Amino acid sequence: MAAASEEPGAGSGAAPATGPQAPFEASNDATAVLSGDGTVIGWTRGAEDLLGYPSDEMTGRSAAVLPADAPDPIRTAAIAERCRAGTGWSGLIPLRHRDGRRVDVELRVSASFLIGGRESFLVSGRERKPQWTMRQSVLEGFLTRSPVGMAVMDTDLRYIWLNDTLERLGGVPREERLGHRMSDVLPGLRAERIEEVMRGVVETGVPVNDYEYRGWSWADPHRPHAYSASFFPLVDGDGTVIGVSYLVLDVTDRWNARRLLSLVNEGGARIGSTLDVMRTAQELADFAVPRFADLVFVDLLEPAVSTGDPEAWRSGAPGPESGPLLRRAGMRSVREGCPEAVARIGERVYFAAPAHDLSFLAEGEPVLIPVISPGSRLWDVGRPGRTAKIREFGLHSLICVPMRARDTVLGLTTFLRSQNQVSFAEEDVAPARELVARAAVSLDNARRYTREHTAALTLQHSLLPHTLRGGTALEVASSYLPADAKDGVGGDWFDVIPLSGARVGLVIGDVVGHGIGAAATMGRLRTAVQTLADMDLAPDELLARLDDLVLTLSQEESADQAAAPASTTVLGATCLYAVYDPVTRRCSMARAGHPPPVIVTPDGEVSFPQLPAGPPLGLGGLPFEAMEIELPEGSLLGLYTDGLIAGTDRDVEHGMSRLGRAMARRDLPLDTLCSTTVEQLLPVPQPDDIALLLARTHALSSDQVVSWDVPSEPSAVAGTRARAARQLEAWGLGELAMTTELIVSELVTNAIRYTSGPVRLRLLRQSVLICEVSDSGSTSPRLRHARTTDEGGRGLFLVAQLSRRWGTRYTPHGKIIWAEQNLPED
């Protein structure tokens, strides 16, 4: 125990350990085992490295030779007693190295233990290295000359101290800042927002790192700067926040590089969303203003706009009247209405590029004019007044980029600045070139596809319904989204067909394939469905007839393809047909390979009725089955094509679930719900057409429908006619009483005369007055044109003359003859 001469802080030569200390570990530190009388029993390699004494020299020798100072026997005994009590001891002891130099060692002495019945102590230690201390002058020099701007603010966010770098960055002298807030001395820096951040640091004590903001500097007022700042609280000894400090770096170059890269990437995503020449040109202008320029002109050669010969422009020579013909395809300004422009969109623009040379369009590089000279006559070529516009609106900097794609010259794009006082620089040329190059590719694609796509789209739109009539039975809305232009128009179609008895037919279908052939086939099928629906066929029977038609068309197309392989063969189509009756609130529907409808009840419950799928149209020979369901009034019925639910992930079940959730919103008008549903499910153009047809059901109330059983006796006709007249008076339709009596009389008389089963009369007051007579017969009445000498045969002719329209539909138990009359105008 001779080496352990002092307790912490007791006596000379001993000092308590200060500062952070690493834990003692016998495996890393110098370690020795001492007996109770101070003799060294064990000596490790670490002890040899620390003090220079080898193990064979120290083992069995007294440790009294190790302390650098004279040992204190009294203190040594006290430490030994403390260790015997099981407490242990640690402290800083100066020891003497074998070569005579002094070594400060942090020692730790364990509680006593026995080795072979002999009292022992484990002593471990490590050298305490001298800690480097920074002189005040060094610290001040570090803070003052640091390349990072530094400042200290009090809790009122007033400057207390700042270094030279921050003074230089802001351009405001130190004397004008001290004692003032940032918003007082730098009003154009959006200092209020920065002060909000610093105030949050003061209140919460939580630092904020890498807060980026844009501003300007008095040292460089003509160029916007970007800064990155970190804020942290200043805390005193008792943990109270006494201020806030911040570090700031000028990251303008980094910010500009990131901004320009982001600009190009974002432009590539936003420009060229459609294969439309004018739209793509306008997208380029819209995107660049105000992100990159204050004014943008996109001027295209006439062949690029009209899809004519792309090389026709080369025949012209430069000049006000003989140069290549350009058309303004897009422009955008930070000023509303583009008052800086001499020519408007669609007008002719004379070629007056800065180089004023045709080779500039074909082979030239972008031209940068940092400072425009308004006095140059160049700008008045073909358009007097350009110079005046330059002066009036302060157009001061320009980049002009020729537009070329796939060796085709398309035109040129001009970027100008006016309100932005920073002139274009060399670093702006590359993003301008890249933006125009990406737009040029999209423009060239549009130029190549516009003619065919426009023709096909015009045909398709002409074949789709322009108005939908659901009457009082259904409130209907539709949404049609053409396929992405690169895939060509598809064959999606839909229709709403008024039927007899206030019923309404809903149909939606999808022809396989794309292009004009699919659009033409769609038109044929829509016409066929209208014809078959007018025959009042049941949904399953209608699909069977339509299947025969598609099979015939496919056979004709196959024969044509054998003669002309380039023709398009119709492989088939899918279809869903539904008939809704507002009197019974029942809907009968059948489908041919088409997705099932979606139904949303008034309480928000969503379901997809599992109709028998049926084969796609065009296979032939396979049956179709119909299913009938009852719909509560106010139910929402949705018919759609598969492109709406397939989406980009092609997960149909997930798409149906998303469609149900989108349609369950009850707070939107039907038209808005229809459009927002399509936008929500398909925010970007898809490779297939999209059609969605929504119908909200209404029911005829009991006071709008009356019916009577009519005895099969001729004498019952008069009473039935009188009851019908009384009902019309009750409905306020007395003006129609006479004509209705004639129609009822004729229809009931025919039913009694030519059938033997029960007869029933039903009147419906809807948007029209409907008179229906049902019987058990299966023969349809035939309209005759009686001769002047005939005594009969004029009944149905009279019905046809008095009614708006009339007809026959068959039921499972017979037929119904109906006639409609227009209601009198108010």
C-alpha positions, 0 to 999 in steps of 0.5 A: 500500500505504499503506492497509495499515499493520499485520499482525494483532496487529503494532503500534499501531492494528491488531487481528486480526479477532474474532468471526464474519465474513462472507466478503469479496466484491468485489461487496458490499464496498468495493474499490480497486486500489493500485499498488506505491507506494500510488497508487489505480488503481481506486476502486469505488462501494462504496469511495465509500459506505464512506469518502465519497471519489468515484472522480474524487477518489481515482483517481491519489491516494496512499492514505496519506490514508486511515488514521486513525492514522499509518502505519508504513513498516516494517510497510507494507513487510513487508505488501507483501513478504508479498503479493508472496510470494503469501500475502495479508493481512487485518486490522482497520484504522481509516480516516478518512472524508471527513467526518473520522469514524473508520471501523473497516474489515476489510481484505483485501489480495490477492497482488500482480499486474501491470496493464500491467506495473505492480505492483498490489494488490487491497484490499477491506473492509467496516465493522465494526459495533459489537457490542451487549453485554448487561450482567449486570444485563440478563441477570439481569433477562431470566432472572428475569422471563421468562414461561417457567419456567427451571431449571438442574440439576447432573449429579445432577439437583439444582436449582442455579438457577431463575427466578421464573416456575418458582417461581410455576408449581410453587408450591414456594419457591426455597429448598425446591428448591435442592439437591434433586431434582424428585422430592423436592419435586414427588412428584405430578408424575410427576417420575421420568419427567421425571428419566429424560428429563433423565438421557438428555440428560445422558448423550447430550448430545441435547436434548429439545424440547416434552415434554408432561406432566400434573401439578398445582401447589401454587399451584393444587392443585385443577386438573390442569395440562399443561406443555410442557418442553424440556431441553438440556445445559449444556456447558463449554469442553472439551465436557463436560456439566456439567448440564442446563437446562430451559424449561417453559410451562403449556399447560393451556388448549391441552391442554384444548382439544386434549383436548376436540376429540380427545374429540369426534372420537374419540367420533364414531368410536366411538359408533354402531358398530351400529344397536342402540339399547341398544348405542349408549346403552352405547357413549356411557356406555363412551366418556365414562368415565373420559375425561370423567366418573366416572359416566354415565347414559343414560336413554331414553324408552320409545318410543325403546327400543321403537320406538313412537310417539316423541311418546307421552311428551308425554301424561304430566305430571311427577311420581313416577308420571305423568311420562314413562317412561324406561328406563335404556339405558346406564350406566358408572362408574369403580367396578366395578358402578356402585354409585352407581346406584339403577336398573340397565339396563333398569329404569324411571327417573323423570324428575328432570332438574335443570330438572324440566320437560317442556320441558327434554326438548323444548327445553331446553339442557344444564344445568351444576351445578358443585357438587351440593347433596345436601340438595335433595329434587329428587334423591329424586323417584320414587327415594328414596335418591338423596341417600344415594348422592350423599353416599356416593360424593361425587358433586359435579358434574353436566352433564345434556344432553337427547337429541334428533335430527331433532326427535325427543326420545329421552331424556337423558344425565347426566354426573357426577364423584366421584373426579375432584375437578375440577368441571365448568366451562362449557368442558365443556358444549360437548363434552358437548353434542356427544357426546350430539348425535352419539350421539342421531343414531345412536340415532335411526337405530337406533330407525328400523331396529331393528325391520326389521333384528331381524326379518330377522336373526332369520330369517337366523340361524334358517335358518343351521346351528346346529351343523356336523358334519364327522365324523372326516373334517373338522374344521370351523369357521365365521364369519358376520358380518352386513352393516352394519345400514344395508344390511340382512341379506344372503343369505350361507349355508354348510353341512356335510353328512355323506354316505355312505361317510364323505364330507362335503359342503361348500357356501357360497353368496351370494344377490344382494340384501339384506333379508328376501327375500334371507334367505328365498331363502337358506333355500330354497337351503340346504334344496334343497342338503341334499335334493340332497346326500342324493341323492349327486349329483356337485357339477356335477350338484347345481349344475345342479339348483340352477340350475333351482330358482333360475331358477324362483324368479326367475320367480315373483318377477318375476311377483310384482313385476309385481303388487306393484312393492315386492317384491324380485326374486331376481336370482340367486345364487352357490354352491360345492359340494365333496365330500371323501372321507377314504378317497382324500383326494380332493376333488371340487368345482364352482362357480357364479360363486363365488370359488374355494376356498383351500387351505393344505397342511400345509407352509404352501403357499397356493393357489387352485385354478382351478375352471371358474367356471361361470355364477351360479345363475339364468341357466339352460341353461349347463353346470357342470364339476367338478374333483377334487384330492387333498389331503394329510392336514391340509390346510386348505380354506377356502370364503368369500363375496366380501365377505371378499376385496373389502374396502373397496378392492374389489381382489379379487386383493389380498383373496385374497392377504391371505386366504391369508396370514391362513389360513397360520397353523398355530399357532391352533386352527381356531375361533380361526383362523376368527374372527381371519381375518375380524377381520383382513381386515374389522375394521369392519362391511361393506355385505355379509354375510361367511361363512367356512367352514374345514375341516381334512382327516383321512384314514382310516388303512389299518387303518380300511378293508378291501375285498375283491373278491367272485366273482360266484357265490352260493357266495362269499357265505358266505366273504365273510360270514365274512371280514367277521365276522373283520374285526369281531373284529379291530376289537373290534366283535364285538357287530356281527358278527351284524347285519353278516353279515346286511347283507353277505349281503343286499347281496352276494347282491342284487349277484350276483343282479341284476348281471353285472359285478364285485362289491366289499365295503368296510368302514369303521370311522369314527364309525360302521361302514359297509358298502358293496357296489359293482357295475356295475349302474345300477338302484337296489334298491327296498325292498319290504314283503313279505306274510306269504305271500311267501317273499322280498322281505324282504332290504332291509327287514331291512337298513333295520331293522338299520342306522342308515341306508342308501342308494344312490349312483352312480359312473361305473362303476355304483353303491354300496349302503351301510348304516351302523351305530352303534358299540357304546357303551363 
